[in-house]
């Protein structure tokens, strides 16, 4: 993702409507450390917690 090259890896990032966390996981793999996801779907939150158990 070359468009992320100049981004601060410690910047606070909020993914509103994150679903099960696919985008946040990709950002984490790129070295971003301050990630937050929010979603209103209980099903998506449950799936996110299953796929990413160390996240709360």
Biopython code that builds the backbone (N, CA, C, O; Angstrom):
import numpy as np
from Bio.PDB.StructureBuilder import StructureBuilder

atoms = [
    (1, "UNK", "N", (0.834, -1.180, 0.000)),
    (1, "UNK", "CA", (0.000, 0.000, 0.000)),
    (1, "UNK", "C", (0.879, 1.244, 0.000)),
    (1, "UNK", "O", (1.122, 1.819, 1.061)),
    (2, "UNK", "N", (1.356, 1.668, -1.146)),
    (2, "UNK", "CA", (2.285, 2.795, -1.210)),
    (2, "UNK", "C", (1.706, 4.107, -0.683)),
    (2, "UNK", "O", (2.467, 4.976, -0.257)),
    (3, "UNK", "N", (0.402, 4.272, -0.698)),
    (3, "UNK", "CA", (-0.198, 5.513, -0.201)),
    (3, "UNK", "C", (-0.054, 5.641, 1.316)),
    (3, "UNK", "O", (-0.323, 6.708, 1.868)),
    (4, "UNK", "N", (0.360, 4.585, 1.991)),
    (4, "UNK", "CA", (0.580, 4.635, 3.436)),
    (4, "UNK", "C", (2.029, 4.923, 3.813)),
    (4, "UNK", "O", (2.339, 5.073, 4.995)),
    (5, "UNK", "N", (2.914, 5.003, 2.834)),
    (5, "UNK", "CA", (4.345, 5.137, 3.117)),
    (5, "UNK", "C", (4.686, 6.295, 4.047)),
    (5, "UNK", "O", (5.560, 6.145, 4.901)),
    (6, "UNK", "N", (4.035, 7.432, 3.912)),
    (6, "UNK", "CA", (4.359, 8.589, 4.734)),
    (6, "UNK", "C", (3.533, 8.719, 5.997)),
    (6, "UNK", "O", (3.702, 9.677, 6.750)),
    (7, "UNK", "N", (2.640, 7.768, 6.241)),
    (7, "UNK", "CA", (1.745, 7.856, 7.399)),
    (7, "UNK", "C", (2.462, 7.442, 8.679)),
    (7, "UNK", "O", (3.243, 6.490, 8.693)),
    (8, "UNK", "N", (2.181, 8.177, 9.754)),
    (8, "UNK", "CA", (2.734, 7.869, 11.074)),
    (8, "UNK", "C", (2.140, 6.554, 11.575)),
    (8, "UNK", "O", (0.922, 6.441, 11.711)),
    (9, "UNK", "N", (2.966, 5.581, 11.845)),
    (9, "UNK", "CA", (2.496, 4.259, 12.277)),
    (9, "UNK", "C", (1.892, 4.263, 13.683)),
    (9, "UNK", "O", (1.314, 3.266, 14.116)),
    (10, "UNK", "N", (2.028, 5.390, 14.396)),
    (10, "UNK", "CA", (1.443, 5.498, 15.736)),
    (10, "UNK", "C", (0.241, 6.442, 15.767)),
    (10, "UNK", "O", (-0.275, 6.748, 16.842)),
    (11, "UNK", "N", (-0.208, 6.906, 14.600)),
    (11, "UNK", "CA", (-1.376, 7.777, 14.528)),
    (11, "UNK", "C", (-2.621, 7.003, 14.966)),
    (11, "UNK", "O", (-2.735, 5.804, 14.709)),
    (12, "UNK", "N", (-3.542, 7.687, 15.621)),
    (12, "UNK", "CA", (-4.799, 7.060, 16.026)),
    (12, "UNK", "C", (-5.686, 6.890, 14.795)),
    (12, "UNK", "O", (-5.943, 7.846, 14.063)),
    (13, "UNK", "N", (-6.148, 5.663, 14.579)),
    (13, "UNK", "CA", (-7.002, 5.360, 13.434)),
    (13, "UNK", "C", (-8.290, 4.738, 13.950)),
    (13, "UNK", "O", (-8.262, 3.772, 14.714)),
    (14, "UNK", "N", (-9.426, 5.302, 13.525)),
    (14, "UNK", "CA", (-10.745, 4.779, 13.865)),
    (14, "UNK", "C", (-11.398, 4.287, 12.586)),
    (14, "UNK", "O", (-11.563, 5.047, 11.632)),
    (15, "UNK", "N", (-11.765, 3.033, 12.570)),
    (15, "UNK", "CA", (-12.504, 2.459, 11.452)),
    (15, "UNK", "C", (-13.938, 2.287, 11.922)),
    (15, "UNK", "O", (-14.271, 1.310, 12.593)),
    (16, "UNK", "N", (-14.785, 3.247, 11.562)),
    (16, "UNK", "CA", (-16.188, 3.211, 11.955)),
    (16, "UNK", "C", (-16.950, 2.395, 10.916)),
    (16, "UNK", "O", (-16.937, 2.720, 9.729)),
    (17, "UNK", "N", (-17.602, 1.350, 11.363)),
    (17, "UNK", "CA", (-18.238, 0.418, 10.445)),
    (17, "UNK", "C", (-17.226, -0.630, 10.014)),
    (17, "UNK", "O", (-17.172, -1.013, 8.845)),
    (18, "UNK", "N", (-16.426, -1.090, 10.967)),
    (18, "UNK", "CA", (-15.280, -1.961, 10.679)),
    (18, "UNK", "C", (-15.653, -3.383, 10.298)),
    (18, "UNK", "O", (-14.811, -4.139, 9.814)),
    (19, "UNK", "N", (-16.922, -3.755, 10.514)),
    (19, "UNK", "CA", (-17.291, -5.137, 10.207)),
    (19, "UNK", "C", (-16.512, -6.102, 11.071)),
    (19, "UNK", "O", (-16.509, -5.975, 12.295)),
    (20, "UNK", "N", (-15.856, -7.061, 10.455)),
    (20, "UNK", "CA", (-15.090, -8.044, 11.227)),
    (20, "UNK", "C", (-13.618, -7.694, 11.347)),
    (20, "UNK", "O", (-12.835, -8.503, 11.845)),
    (21, "UNK", "N", (-13.220, -6.499, 10.901)),
    (21, "UNK", "CA", (-11.868, -6.015, 11.142)),
    (21, "UNK", "C", (-10.863, -6.242, 10.029)),
    (21, "UNK", "O", (-9.659, -6.160, 10.271)),
    (22, "UNK", "N", (-11.317, -6.523, 8.824)),
    (22, "UNK", "CA", (-10.404, -6.810, 7.716)),
    (22, "UNK", "C", (-9.439, -5.658, 7.440)),
    (22, "UNK", "O", (-8.238, -5.880, 7.284)),
    (23, "UNK", "N", (-9.950, -4.440, 7.381)),
    (23, "UNK", "CA", (-9.089, -3.288, 7.099)),
    (23, "UNK", "C", (-8.120, -3.029, 8.244)),
    (23, "UNK", "O", (-6.949, -2.728, 8.012)),
    (24, "UNK", "N", (-8.599, -3.142, 9.473)),
    (24, "UNK", "CA", (-7.719, -2.935, 10.622)),
    (24, "UNK", "C", (-6.609, -3.974, 10.657)),
    (24, "UNK", "O", (-5.474, -3.657, 11.012)),
    (25, "UNK", "N", (-6.920, -5.190, 10.299)),
    (25, "UNK", "CA", (-5.897, -6.234, 10.255)),
    (25, "UNK", "C", (-4.841, -5.906, 9.212)),
    (25, "UNK", "O", (-3.650, -6.101, 9.453)),
    (26, "UNK", "N", (-5.265, -5.411, 8.054)),
    (26, "UNK", "CA", (-4.314, -5.025, 7.008)),
    (26, "UNK", "C", (-3.431, -3.872, 7.478)),
    (26, "UNK", "O", (-2.233, -3.853, 7.197)),
    (27, "UNK", "N", (-4.017, -2.913, 8.190)),
    (27, "UNK", "CA", (-3.229, -1.804, 8.723)),
    (27, "UNK", "C", (-2.244, -2.289, 9.782)),
    (27, "UNK", "O", (-1.105, -1.825, 9.832)),
    (28, "UNK", "N", (-2.677, -3.212, 10.619)),
    (28, "UNK", "CA", (-1.782, -3.784, 11.632)),
    (28, "UNK", "C", (-0.587, -4.476, 10.957)),
    (28, "UNK", "O", (0.548, -4.358, 11.419)),
    (29, "UNK", "N", (-0.849, -5.181, 9.889)),
    (29, "UNK", "CA", (0.226, -5.858, 9.161)),
    (29, "UNK", "C", (1.200, -4.860, 8.532)),
    (29, "UNK", "O", (2.347, -5.208, 8.251)),
    (30, "UNK", "N", (0.751, -3.630, 8.310)),
    (30, "UNK", "CA", (1.607, -2.589, 7.764)),
    (30, "UNK", "C", (2.349, -1.830, 8.865)),
    (30, "UNK", "O", (3.090, -0.891, 8.574)),
    (31, "UNK", "N", (2.156, -2.230, 10.134)),
    (31, "UNK", "CA", (2.893, -1.632, 11.237)),
    (31, "UNK", "C", (2.152, -0.589, 12.048)),
    (31, "UNK", "O", (2.744, 0.027, 12.934)),
    (32, "UNK", "N", (0.876, -0.372, 11.773)),
    (32, "UNK", "CA", (0.101, 0.589, 12.549)),
    (32, "UNK", "C", (-0.245, -0.024, 13.902)),
    (32, "UNK", "O", (-0.570, -1.208, 13.992)),
    (33, "UNK", "N", (-0.173, 0.795, 14.958)),
    (33, "UNK", "CA", (-0.293, 0.265, 16.311)),
    (33, "UNK", "C", (-1.469, 0.810, 17.116)),
    (33, "UNK", "O", (-1.838, 0.207, 18.123)),
    (34, "UNK", "N", (-2.069, 1.926, 16.711)),
    (34, "UNK", "CA", (-3.126, 2.569, 17.502)),
    (34, "UNK", "C", (-4.437, 2.491, 16.719)),
    (34, "UNK", "O", (-4.901, 3.486, 16.161)),
    (35, "UNK", "N", (-5.022, 1.299, 16.688)),
    (35, "UNK", "CA", (-6.187, 1.025, 15.854)),
    (35, "UNK", "C", (-7.422, 0.771, 16.702)),
    (35, "UNK", "O", (-7.361, 0.074, 17.715)),
    (36, "UNK", "N", (-8.545, 1.342, 16.278)),
    (36, "UNK", "CA", (-9.819, 1.126, 16.947)),
    (36, "UNK", "C", (-10.878, 0.873, 15.897)),
    (36, "UNK", "O", (-10.944, 1.574, 14.887)),
    (37, "UNK", "N", (-11.710, -0.132, 16.137)),
    (37, "UNK", "CA", (-12.817, -0.428, 15.246)),
    (37, "UNK", "C", (-14.130, -0.309, 15.991)),
    (37, "UNK", "O", (-14.213, -0.612, 17.181)),
    (38, "UNK", "N", (-15.157, 0.134, 15.282)),
    (38, "UNK", "CA", (-16.492, 0.243, 15.861)),
    (38, "UNK", "C", (-17.510, -0.199, 14.816)),
    (38, "UNK", "O", (-17.397, 0.138, 13.638)),
    (39, "UNK", "N", (-18.491, -0.950, 15.262)),
    (39, "UNK", "CA", (-19.544, -1.409, 14.365)),
    (39, "UNK", "C", (-20.808, -1.606, 15.180)),
    (39, "UNK", "O", (-20.740, -1.895, 16.374)),
    (40, "UNK", "N", (-21.963, -1.452, 14.542)),
    (40, "UNK", "CA", (-23.232, -1.621, 15.261)),
    (40, "UNK", "C", (-23.812, -3.025, 15.092)),
    (40, "UNK", "O", (-24.813, -3.359, 15.727)),
    (41, "UNK", "N", (-23.199, -3.843, 14.252)),
    (41, "UNK", "CA", (-23.710, -5.187, 14.006)),
    (41, "UNK", "C", (-23.151, -6.177, 15.029)),
    (41, "UNK", "O", (-21.947, -6.434, 15.041)),
    (42, "UNK", "N", (-24.004, -6.730, 15.882)),
    (42, "UNK", "CA", (-23.527, -7.718, 16.847)),
    (42, "UNK", "C", (-22.859, -8.918, 16.159)),
    (42, "UNK", "O", (-21.891, -9.468, 16.685)),
    (43, "UNK", "N", (-23.360, -9.319, 15.010)),
    (43, "UNK", "CA", (-22.778, -10.437, 14.289)),
    (43, "UNK", "C", (-21.362, -10.151, 13.819)),
    (43, "UNK", "O", (-20.489, -11.014, 13.905)),
    (44, "UNK", "N", (-21.132, -8.942, 13.322)),
    (44, "UNK", "CA", (-19.798, -8.568, 12.855)),
    (44, "UNK", "C", (-18.826, -8.442, 14.029)),
    (44, "UNK", "O", (-17.669, -8.851, 13.931)),
    (45, "UNK", "N", (-19.299, -7.879, 15.127)),
    (45, "UNK", "CA", (-18.453, -7.762, 16.323)),
    (45, "UNK", "C", (-18.089, -9.153, 16.837)),
    (45, "UNK", "O", (-16.942, -9.399, 17.210)),
    (46, "UNK", "N", (-19.051, -10.051, 16.857)),
    (46, "UNK", "CA", (-18.782, -11.417, 17.298)),
    (46, "UNK", "C", (-17.756, -12.094, 16.388)),
    (46, "UNK", "O", (-16.837, -12.758, 16.868)),
    (47, "UNK", "N", (-17.914, -11.925, 15.092)),
    (47, "UNK", "CA", (-16.945, -12.513, 14.158)),
    (47, "UNK", "C", (-15.563, -11.904, 14.343)),
    (47, "UNK", "O", (-14.558, -12.614, 14.305)),
    (48, "UNK", "N", (-15.510, -10.586, 14.543)),
    (48, "UNK", "CA", (-14.228, -9.910, 14.775)),
    (48, "UNK", "C", (-13.542, -10.453, 16.020)),
    (48, "UNK", "O", (-12.334, -10.690, 16.009)),
    (49, "UNK", "N", (-14.291, -10.649, 17.074)),
    (49, "UNK", "CA", (-13.721, -11.173, 18.318)),
    (49, "UNK", "C", (-13.217, -12.606, 18.145)),
    (49, "UNK", "O", (-12.226, -12.996, 18.762)),
    (50, "UNK", "N", (-13.889, -13.377, 17.317)),
    (50, "UNK", "CA", (-13.448, -14.743, 17.032)),
    (50, "UNK", "C", (-12.162, -14.733, 16.206)),
    (50, "UNK", "O", (-11.229, -15.482, 16.494)),
    (51, "UNK", "N", (-12.118, -13.881, 15.176)),
    (51, "UNK", "CA", (-10.962, -13.828, 14.285)),
    (51, "UNK", "C", (-9.745, -13.135, 14.921)),
    (51, "UNK", "O", (-8.602, -13.453, 14.594)),
    (52, "UNK", "N", (-10.002, -12.195, 15.823)),
    (52, "UNK", "CA", (-8.944, -11.395, 16.442)),
    (52, "UNK", "C", (-9.117, -11.404, 17.960)),
    (52, "UNK", "O", (-9.442, -10.371, 18.546)),
    (53, "UNK", "N", (-8.910, -12.534, 18.595)),
    (53, "UNK", "CA", (-9.220, -12.657, 20.028)),
    (53, "UNK", "C", (-8.420, -11.757, 20.954)),
    (53, "UNK", "O", (-8.872, -11.489, 22.067)),
    (54, "UNK", "N", (-7.253, -11.278, 20.545)),
    (54, "UNK", "CA", (-6.482, -10.413, 21.449)),
    (54, "UNK", "C", (-6.966, -8.972, 21.429)),
    (54, "UNK", "O", (-6.516, -8.150, 22.227)),
    (55, "UNK", "N", (-7.877, -8.667, 20.522)),
    (55, "UNK", "CA", (-8.470, -7.327, 20.445)),
    (55, "UNK", "C", (-9.763, -7.296, 21.253)),
    (55, "UNK", "O", (-10.469, -8.299, 21.356)),
    (56, "UNK", "N", (-10.060, -6.138, 21.819)),
    (56, "UNK", "CA", (-11.314, -6.028, 22.587)),
    (56, "UNK", "C", (-12.170, -4.916, 22.058)),
    (56, "UNK", "O", (-13.259, -4.674, 22.577)),
]
sb = StructureBuilder()
sb.init_structure("model")
sb.init_model(0)
sb.init_chain("A")
sb.init_seg("    ")
for serial, (resi, resn, name, xyz) in enumerate(atoms, 1):
    if name == "N":
        sb.init_residue(resn, " ", resi, " ")
    sb.init_atom(name, np.array(xyz, "f"), 0.0, 1.0, " ", f" {name:<3s}", serial, name[0])
structure = sb.get_structure()
